[in-house]
Amino acid sequence: MTKYSAKQWFVKKRTEGNINIQETFELVTKELSTDDLKEGDLLAKGLLFSNDPTQRLWISKDSVEGKLYRAPIVDGELMQTYGIYEILESRNAEFEKGDQVFARGNWADYCILSPDTTGDAGAFLFKVQGDPTALLTFGVTGITAYFGLLHSGAATSKDSTIVVSVAAGATGSVVCQIAKNVLGIKNVVGITGSDAKCEVLKKTCGCDYALNYRSPTFKADFEEATKDEIDLYFDNTGGETLNMALLRMKEHGRVVSCGAISLYDDDDTKGAPVSAGISREAWLQVIYHRVTIQGMLVTDFADQIMKALTDLGTWVAEGKLQLIQDIWEAEIEEVPKGMLKLLRGENTGKLITKVIYP
Ligand SMILES: NC(=O)c1ccc[n+]([C@@H]2O[C@H](COP(=O)([O-])OP(=O)(O)OC[C@H]3O[C@@H](n4cnc5c(N)ncnc54)[C@H](OP(=O)(O)O)[C@@H]3O)[C@@H](O)[C@H]2O)c1
């Protein structure tokens, strides 16, 4: 029997409104023993954690069973994350000690990973092949961009204007590059929150227009960039930017509703209209212009992931797609700060937490 002293982050109290890390999470030290492992289980060490805005929704007070796309995490449960883990002990014939796996695990230095037996499409557990940070970047948000743009949004080279919000983030930066470098869209408009990120959109992602939504000239800049109207709006933010896009759609334009990060850290509105909601004028355009709004979840495409990863890998090899990653190092005690980095817009590209062991 081998014992591990594990530090694991639990959800203490799901907070309403803007998240407070100290009130929401609690670090608990507990002993894990190989005797605790059931058939199929793995005892694993956390190496890299994916930082995803959706983790904020998993612990929202208003995310109750049946109202979220997955089971919410409730008070007293271990915080979950996608990540890369090293197997230290295995009771599973498919994995051995020393393997690295990509899994939905926990914010923990040591934890137990169990293969899903319920058919939950979000419960990944498979061996890492190749560069683990590339897998984290493409494995969730890269394939979200791929399926969201090409399948849910049905984008083709016939589209002339595509607008992307949260464009310098993990998903958005891949959407912009596929739109410009693979489909050859004439006018790719990326929207982000700083001038520095606008530079990345222009220089690395190939955007024709890079707009800073914090700029006093944003509305005028948006009108100029969308003067020929929008074929496809890839929405990662919801709120006021969605409202603006709806007012500029072409007839039969499409909106891919991938995310709504401007609303995630604001769950104290409890069903009240959010302050930056959709205006009457914008909603009427959905009817008048016969706009299709298509919600998407990457997990719907679980059976086509290998095809997506192959295409993304090919585009990287051809120089059409660059991995834009933001890797920050943290001891296990600091891991929740990654959620704040996302909500404050401190990342460019895919934010990954590299767990360091002093
Ligand atoms: N449907 C799916 O299956 C699926 C899968 C993955 C991700 N998503 C969604 O895609 C979106 C992007 O997620 P991601 O994983 O690619 O991460 P990400 O783009 O790296 O998200 C973090 C970025 O969001 C922006 N942001 C933060 N708070 C904001 C606010 N209040 N208003 C506007 N922008 C804000 C910031 O960029 P700025 O500086 O530009 O503001 C920040 O850097 C999210 O809405 C996420 O939920 C959906």
The ligand as a MOL file (V3000), in Angstrom:
LIG
                    3D

  0  0  0     0  0            999 V3000
M  V30 BEGIN CTAB
M  V30 COUNTS 48 52 0 0 0
M  V30 BEGIN ATOM
M  V30 1 N -20.1840 25.7870 -26.7110 0
M  V30 2 C -19.0800 25.1150 -26.4030 0
M  V30 3 O -19.0140 23.8830 -26.5250 0
M  V30 4 C -17.8880 25.8840 -25.9150 0
M  V30 5 C -16.6540 25.2460 -25.7230 0
M  V30 6 C -15.5560 26.0230 -25.3010 0
M  V30 7 C -15.7210 27.3900 -25.0460 0
M  V30 8 N -16.9610 27.9420 -25.2250 0 CHG=1
M  V30 9 C -17.1800 29.3700 -24.9720 0
M  V30 10 O -16.3070 30.1290 -25.7800 0
M  V30 11 C -16.0340 31.3720 -25.1310 0
M  V30 12 C -14.5270 31.5690 -25.0910 0
M  V30 13 O -13.9780 30.5820 -24.2310 0
M  V30 14 P -12.4640 30.0880 -24.3320 0
M  V30 15 O -12.3580 28.8060 -23.5920 0
M  V30 16 O -12.0460 30.1690 -25.7200 0 CHG=-1
M  V30 17 O -11.6580 31.1010 -23.4070 0
M  V30 18 P -11.0670 32.5380 -23.6690 0
M  V30 19 O -11.4800 33.0170 -24.9970 0
M  V30 20 O -9.6370 32.5020 -23.4290 0
M  V30 21 O -11.8520 33.3800 -22.5730 0
M  V30 22 C -11.3020 34.3620 -21.7820 0
M  V30 23 C -11.4640 35.7220 -22.4260 0
M  V30 24 O -12.8380 36.1410 -22.3480 0
M  V30 25 C -12.8960 37.5450 -22.3880 0
M  V30 26 N -13.8140 38.0480 -21.3470 0
M  V30 27 C -13.7500 37.8260 -20.0290 0
M  V30 28 N -14.7650 38.4510 -19.3920 0
M  V30 29 C -15.4680 39.1000 -20.3460 0
M  V30 30 C -16.6210 39.9290 -20.3260 0
M  V30 31 N -17.2590 40.2130 -19.1800 0
M  V30 32 N -17.0800 40.4070 -21.5090 0
M  V30 33 C -16.4520 40.1160 -22.6680 0
M  V30 34 N -15.3520 39.3380 -22.7390 0
M  V30 35 C -14.8720 38.8530 -21.5950 0
M  V30 36 C -11.4780 38.0550 -22.1440 0
M  V30 37 O -10.9570 38.4910 -23.3960 0
M  V30 38 P -11.1010 40.0400 -23.8690 0
M  V30 39 O -9.8740 40.7290 -23.4370 0
M  V30 40 O -11.2160 39.9150 -25.3460 0
M  V30 41 O -12.3290 40.5900 -23.2190 0
M  V30 42 C -10.7340 36.8100 -21.7030 0
M  V30 43 O -9.3650 36.8710 -22.0210 0
M  V30 44 C -16.6810 31.3110 -23.7590 0
M  V30 45 O -17.9170 31.9710 -23.8150 0
M  V30 46 C -16.8730 29.8230 -23.5560 0
M  V30 47 O -17.9110 29.5140 -22.6780 0
M  V30 48 C -18.0260 27.2200 -25.6410 0
M  V30 END ATOM
M  V30 BEGIN BOND
M  V30 1 1 1 2
M  V30 2 2 2 3
M  V30 3 1 2 4
M  V30 4 1 4 5
M  V30 5 2 4 48
M  V30 6 2 5 6
M  V30 7 1 6 7
M  V30 8 2 7 8
M  V30 9 1 8 9
M  V30 10 1 8 48
M  V30 11 1 9 10
M  V30 12 1 9 46
M  V30 13 1 10 11
M  V30 14 1 11 12
M  V30 15 1 11 44
M  V30 16 1 12 13
M  V30 17 1 13 14
M  V30 18 2 14 15
M  V30 19 1 14 16
M  V30 20 1 14 17
M  V30 21 1 17 18
M  V30 22 2 18 19
M  V30 23 1 18 20
M  V30 24 1 18 21
M  V30 25 1 21 22
M  V30 26 1 22 23
M  V30 27 1 23 24
M  V30 28 1 23 42
M  V30 29 1 24 25
M  V30 30 1 25 26
M  V30 31 1 25 36
M  V30 32 1 26 27
M  V30 33 1 26 35
M  V30 34 2 27 28
M  V30 35 1 28 29
M  V30 36 1 29 30
M  V30 37 2 29 35
M  V30 38 1 30 31
M  V30 39 2 30 32
M  V30 40 1 32 33
M  V30 41 2 33 34
M  V30 42 1 34 35
M  V30 43 1 36 37
M  V30 44 1 36 42
M  V30 45 1 37 38
M  V30 46 2 38 39
M  V30 47 1 38 40
M  V30 48 1 38 41
M  V30 49 1 42 43
M  V30 50 1 44 45
M  V30 51 1 44 46
M  V30 52 1 46 47
M  V30 END BOND
M  V30 END CTAB
M  END
